[in-house]
Amino acid sequence: MSAPVSFYLEQAANCAKAAEGAQLDNQRAKFLEAQVAWQELADRALHVQSEREKRDAARVAVAVVDA
């Protein structure tokens, strides 16, 4: 089971906030890299969810036609 999209978005927001408060450039860079990674996970999860819904809708349509 994958983590919910909201978790990924929350982690991205936490990293952004941590980056704002970072005093060292290398810390800020790491937090920003982590933010990008979390956002990519959220985007990917949203895409998978969308594709799953499309696939499920297509299966229902085929089942209705076959019935």
URQUIHU-V267399 format. One record per residue. OMEGA is omega in radians with two decimals (999 if undefined). D_FIRST is the distance of its C-alpha to the first C-alpha in Angstrom with 2 decimals. Layout:
((OMEGA	D_FIRST) (OMEGA	D_FIRST))
This chain:
((-3.13	0.00) (3.13	3.77) (3.12	6.73) (-3.13	9.11) (-3.11	12.11) (3.10	14.41) (3.13	13.24) (3.14	14.09) (3.10	17.27) (3.12	18.23) (3.10	18.05) (3.12	20.14) (3.10	22.58) (3.13	22.89) (3.11	23.74) (3.13	26.25) (3.12	27.86) (3.12	28.09) (3.11	29.65) (-3.10	32.23) (-3.11	33.21) (3.14	33.35) (-3.12	36.93) (-3.13	36.58) (-3.10	36.02) (3.06	33.77) (3.14	31.53) (3.14	31.45) (3.14	30.59) (3.12	27.64) (3.13	26.26) (3.07	26.82) (3.12	25.11) (3.11	22.05) (3.13	22.25) (-3.14	22.35) (3.12	19.32) (3.13	17.22) (3.10	18.74) (3.08	17.95) (3.12	14.22) (3.13	14.61) (3.14	16.82) (3.13	14.62) (3.09	11.68) (3.12	14.50) (3.13	15.92) (3.13	12.93) (3.13	12.67) (3.13	16.43) (3.11	16.65) (3.13	14.29) (3.11	16.58) (-3.13	19.61) (3.13	18.64) (3.11	18.04) (3.11	21.35) (3.11	23.09) (3.11	22.05) (3.13	23.42) (3.12	26.54) (-3.14	27.13) (3.14	26.71) (-3.13	29.24) (-3.11	31.66) (-3.07	31.46) (999	32.06))
